[in-house]
């Protein structure tokens, strides 16, 4: 048993070293830097300031607004992606002609580079020559172009639409893997007992794929909460900061304002928030596995 444990640790050692190099070390460095004030006011010289950067964060209205924007974007987009991903997975799990081709085609949005896709959506919703305004005008629904990206609410809706379109196939594939692991005998026995399709979904499908659902939510939450390129390309955080996410704000703090100490504090707090959510999801996932 001792030799087996040693062998296991030797096998995991390269992965652990890589994890320390690309994950733990940067976060530790960011935390150390967050204890210093390093900006143009100090001529980019680090001056120890303790937890002042964290106290400053509590009074930073722009950061609180960025947290709110990110939370709204994450909650709505992940919810819609989960619902649409489930519908997509249930559809692709059926037997029909050309199913393999449909599965491949459905992954195209996920495979496209986010920056290119963001430019396309910015063009689609452009108020002067966008496709959406053109269609609405031809149908007589509107008479003048809507400034989609100039309105705070509409700009957030555009971002959510773009994100849902791109990442729904990712959730669909994860959920599809769970659906394919369910024996068909369960559905046949349930149907013999007189169960309707929606009852089979609630009593068989959903409980058995709950681990995949939690994994999908976990992945998408982390990605959506840290969204940067999509927002940067489509709105740049505008109008007037209405779509500015935490990542966009951190980028502006570090790269535009050269406030490295405060930017590091923002990174640490964002990381801790993600760890809390990941921990909760992990506990739920373990509990579901034990129940099964």
C-alpha positions as CSV (number, residue, x, y, z in Angstrom):
1,X,0.0,0.0,0.0
2,X,2.9,2.4,0.8
3,X,4.5,1.7,-2.5
4,X,1.2,2.3,-4.3
5,X,0.8,5.7,-2.5
6,X,4.4,6.7,-3.5
7,X,3.8,5.7,-7.1
8,X,0.5,7.7,-7.1
9,X,2.3,10.8,-5.8
10,X,5.1,10.4,-8.4
11,X,2.5,10.2,-11.2
12,X,0.8,13.4,-9.9
13,X,3.9,15.3,-9.2
14,X,4.3,16.8,-12.8
15,X,0.7,17.9,-12.7
16,X,1.1,19.4,-9.3
17,X,4.2,21.3,-10.3
18,X,2.4,22.7,-13.3
19,X,-0.6,23.7,-11.2
20,X,1.7,25.5,-8.8
21,X,3.5,27.3,-11.7
22,X,0.4,28.5,-13.6
23,X,-2.1,28.8,-10.8
24,X,-0.9,29.2,-7.2
25,X,2.2,31.3,-7.9
26,X,0.4,34.0,-9.9
27,X,-2.3,34.3,-7.2
28,X,0.2,34.4,-4.4
29,X,2.2,37.1,-6.3
30,X,-1.0,39.1,-6.8
31,X,-1.9,38.9,-3.1
32,X,1.6,40.1,-2.2
33,X,1.4,43.0,-4.7
34,X,-2.1,43.9,-3.3
35,X,-0.5,44.8,0.0
36,X,1.5,47.6,-1.7
37,X,0.5,50.9,-3.4
38,X,2.1,50.9,-6.8
39,X,0.8,53.5,-9.2
40,X,1.8,56.7,-11.0
41,X,1.5,58.6,-7.7
42,X,4.3,56.5,-6.3
43,X,6.2,56.7,-9.6
44,X,5.5,52.9,-9.9
45,X,7.6,52.2,-6.8
46,X,5.9,49.8,-4.4
47,X,5.0,51.3,-1.0
48,X,3.7,49.0,1.6
49,X,0.1,50.0,2.5
50,X,-1.3,46.8,4.2
51,X,-5.0,46.3,3.5
52,X,-5.7,49.8,2.3
53,X,-6.4,48.6,-1.3
54,X,-9.1,46.2,0.1
55,X,-10.7,49.0,2.2
56,X,-10.7,51.2,-0.9
57,X,-12.6,48.5,-2.8
58,X,-15.5,48.8,-0.4
59,X,-15.9,52.5,-1.3
60,X,-15.3,52.0,-5.0
61,X,-18.7,52.5,-6.7
62,X,-17.3,51.6,-10.1
63,X,-16.1,48.2,-8.8
64,X,-19.5,47.5,-7.1
65,X,-21.2,48.4,-10.3
66,X,-18.9,46.1,-12.2
67,X,-19.8,43.3,-9.7
68,X,-23.5,43.9,-10.3
69,X,-23.1,44.0,-14.1
70,X,-21.1,40.8,-14.0
71,X,-23.6,39.0,-11.7
72,X,-26.6,40.0,-13.9
73,X,-24.8,38.9,-17.1
74,X,-23.7,35.6,-15.5
75,X,-27.0,34.7,-13.9
76,X,-29.1,35.4,-17.0
77,X,-26.8,34.0,-19.6
78,X,-26.0,30.8,-17.6
79,X,-29.7,30.2,-16.9
80,X,-30.7,30.6,-20.6
81,X,-27.7,28.5,-21.7
82,X,-28.7,25.7,-19.3
83,X,-32.3,25.6,-20.5
84,X,-31.4,25.8,-24.2
85,X,-28.5,23.4,-23.7
86,X,-30.9,20.9,-22.2
87,X,-33.2,21.2,-25.2
88,X,-30.3,20.8,-27.6
89,X,-29.0,17.8,-25.7
90,X,-32.4,16.1,-25.7
91,X,-32.8,16.8,-29.4
92,X,-29.4,15.4,-30.3
93,X,-30.0,12.4,-28.1
94,X,-32.8,11.3,-30.4
95,X,-32.2,9.0,-33.4
96,X,-32.8,10.6,-36.7
97,X,-31.1,10.8,-40.2
98,X,-28.0,13.0,-40.2
99,X,-27.7,13.2,-36.5
100,X,-23.9,13.1,-36.6
101,X,-23.8,16.0,-39.0
102,X,-26.2,18.0,-36.9
103,X,-24.0,17.4,-33.8
104,X,-21.0,18.7,-35.7
105,X,-22.8,21.8,-37.0
106,X,-24.2,22.6,-33.6
107,X,-20.7,23.0,-32.3
108,X,-19.7,25.7,-34.8
109,X,-20.7,28.7,-32.6
110,X,-18.5,27.3,-29.8
111,X,-15.6,26.7,-32.1
112,X,-15.6,30.3,-33.5
113,X,-13.1,32.7,-32.0
114,X,-14.9,35.0,-29.5
115,X,-13.3,38.2,-30.8
116,X,-14.4,37.5,-34.4
117,X,-17.9,36.4,-33.3
118,X,-18.1,39.6,-31.1
119,X,-17.4,41.8,-34.1
120,X,-20.1,40.0,-36.0
121,X,-22.7,40.7,-33.3
122,X,-21.6,44.3,-33.0
123,X,-22.2,44.6,-36.8
124,X,-25.6,42.8,-36.5
125,X,-26.8,45.2,-33.9
126,X,-25.3,48.4,-35.3
127,X,-27.8,51.2,-35.2
128,X,-26.9,52.6,-38.7
129,X,-26.4,49.5,-40.9
130,X,-27.2,46.5,-38.6
131,X,-29.1,43.5,-39.8
132,X,-31.5,43.6,-36.9
133,X,-32.6,47.2,-37.5
134,X,-32.9,46.5,-41.2
135,X,-35.2,43.5,-40.7
136,X,-37.4,45.3,-38.1
137,X,-37.7,48.3,-40.5
138,X,-38.7,46.1,-43.4
139,X,-41.3,44.5,-41.3
140,X,-42.7,47.9,-40.3
141,X,-42.1,47.2,-36.6
142,X,-39.8,50.3,-36.2
143,X,-39.4,53.4,-38.3
144,X,-35.9,54.5,-37.1
145,X,-32.9,52.4,-36.2
146,X,-32.6,51.4,-32.5
147,X,-29.3,52.3,-30.8
148,X,-28.8,48.9,-29.4
149,X,-25.3,49.4,-28.1
150,X,-26.0,53.0,-26.9
151,X,-28.7,52.0,-24.5
152,X,-27.6,50.5,-21.1
153,X,-30.3,47.8,-20.9
154,X,-30.3,46.9,-24.6
155,X,-26.5,46.7,-24.7
156,X,-26.6,44.2,-21.8
157,X,-29.3,42.2,-23.7
158,X,-27.0,42.1,-26.8
159,X,-24.1,40.8,-24.8
160,X,-26.3,38.1,-23.3
161,X,-27.7,37.1,-26.7
162,X,-24.2,36.8,-28.1
163,X,-22.9,34.8,-25.2
164,X,-25.9,32.4,-25.2
165,X,-25.5,31.9,-29.0
166,X,-21.9,31.0,-28.6
167,X,-21.8,28.8,-25.5
168,X,-25.1,26.9,-25.5
169,X,-23.6,24.1,-27.7
170,X,-20.9,23.6,-25.0
171,X,-23.5,23.0,-22.3
172,X,-25.5,20.8,-24.8
173,X,-22.5,18.5,-25.3
174,X,-21.9,18.1,-21.6
175,X,-25.5,17.3,-20.9
176,X,-25.6,15.0,-23.9
177,X,-22.8,12.9,-22.4
178,X,-25.0,12.4,-19.3
179,X,-28.0,11.5,-21.4
180,X,-26.2,8.8,-23.3
181,X,-25.1,7.1,-20.0
182,X,-28.8,6.5,-19.0
183,X,-30.0,3.0,-19.9
184,X,-33.0,3.0,-22.2
185,X,-34.5,0.1,-20.1
186,X,-35.4,2.7,-17.4
187,X,-37.5,4.7,-19.8
188,X,-39.2,1.5,-21.2
189,X,-40.0,0.3,-17.7
190,X,-41.3,3.7,-16.7
191,X,-43.5,3.9,-19.8
192,X,-45.0,0.5,-19.1
193,X,-46.0,1.8,-15.7
194,X,-47.9,4.5,-17.5
195,X,-45.5,7.4,-17.0
196,X,-45.7,10.3,-19.5
197,X,-42.6,11.7,-21.2
198,X,-42.4,14.8,-18.9
199,X,-42.7,12.5,-15.9
200,X,-39.8,10.4,-17.2
201,X,-37.8,13.5,-17.6
202,X,-38.4,14.7,-14.1
203,X,-38.1,11.3,-12.4
204,X,-35.3,9.7,-14.4
205,X,-33.5,12.0,-16.7
206,X,-33.0,15.1,-14.5
207,X,-31.9,13.2,-11.3
208,X,-29.4,11.0,-13.2
209,X,-27.7,13.8,-15.2
210,X,-27.6,16.2,-12.2
211,X,-23.8,15.8,-11.9
212,X,-23.4,16.8,-15.5
213,X,-25.7,19.8,-14.9
214,X,-23.6,20.9,-11.9
215,X,-20.4,20.5,-13.9
216,X,-21.9,22.5,-16.8
217,X,-23.0,25.3,-14.4
218,X,-19.6,25.3,-12.7
219,X,-17.7,25.7,-16.0
220,X,-20.0,28.3,-17.4
221,X,-20.2,30.3,-14.2
222,X,-16.4,30.6,-14.1
223,X,-16.2,31.6,-17.7
224,X,-19.1,34.0,-17.6
225,X,-18.0,35.7,-14.5
226,X,-14.5,36.2,-16.0
227,X,-15.8,37.4,-19.4
228,X,-13.6,39.9,-21.1
229,X,-13.1,39.5,-24.9
230,X,-16.8,39.4,-25.7
231,X,-17.5,42.6,-23.8
232,X,-14.4,44.4,-24.9
233,X,-15.2,43.8,-28.6
234,X,-18.9,44.5,-28.6
235,X,-19.4,47.4,-26.1
236,X,-16.0,48.0,-24.4
237,X,-17.9,48.2,-21.1
238,X,-20.2,51.0,-22.3
239,X,-22.4,52.9,-22.5
240,X,-21.3,54.8,-19.4
241,X,-20.0,51.6,-17.7
242,X,-23.4,49.9,-18.0
243,X,-21.8,46.7,-19.3
244,X,-18.4,47.0,-17.6
245,X,-17.6,43.6,-16.0
246,X,-15.0,42.9,-13.3
247,X,-12.5,41.7,-15.9
248,X,-12.9,44.9,-18.0
249,X,-12.5,47.0,-14.8
250,X,-9.4,45.2,-13.7
251,X,-7.9,45.6,-17.2
252,X,-8.6,49.3,-17.2
253,X,-7.2,49.7,-13.7
254,X,-3.9,47.9,-14.5
255,X,-3.3,48.7,-18.2
256,X,-4.9,52.1,-18.5
257,X,-4.4,53.7,-15.1
258,X,-1.3,51.7,-14.2
259,X,-2.6,51.2,-10.6
260,X,-0.9,47.8,-10.1
261,X,-1.5,47.4,-6.4
262,X,-5.2,48.1,-6.5
263,X,-5.6,46.0,-9.6
264,X,-3.9,43.1,-7.8
265,X,-6.4,43.5,-4.9
266,X,-9.3,43.3,-7.4
267,X,-7.8,40.1,-8.8
268,X,-7.6,38.5,-5.4
269,X,-11.2,39.4,-4.4
270,X,-12.5,38.1,-7.7
271,X,-10.5,34.9,-7.3
272,X,-11.9,34.4,-3.8
273,X,-15.5,34.9,-5.0
274,X,-14.9,32.2,-7.7
275,X,-13.4,29.8,-5.2
276,X,-16.5,30.2,-2.9
277,X,-18.9,29.4,-5.7
278,X,-16.7,26.5,-7.0
279,X,-16.5,25.1,-3.5
280,X,-20.3,25.2,-3.1
281,X,-20.8,23.5,-6.5
282,X,-18.2,20.9,-5.6
283,X,-20.0,20.0,-2.3
284,X,-23.3,19.7,-4.2
285,X,-21.6,17.5,-6.8
286,X,-20.1,15.2,-4.2
287,X,-23.4,14.9,-2.4
288,X,-25.2,13.9,-5.6
289,X,-22.6,11.3,-6.4
290,X,-23.0,9.8,-2.9
291,X,-26.8,9.7,-3.4
292,X,-26.4,7.7,-6.6
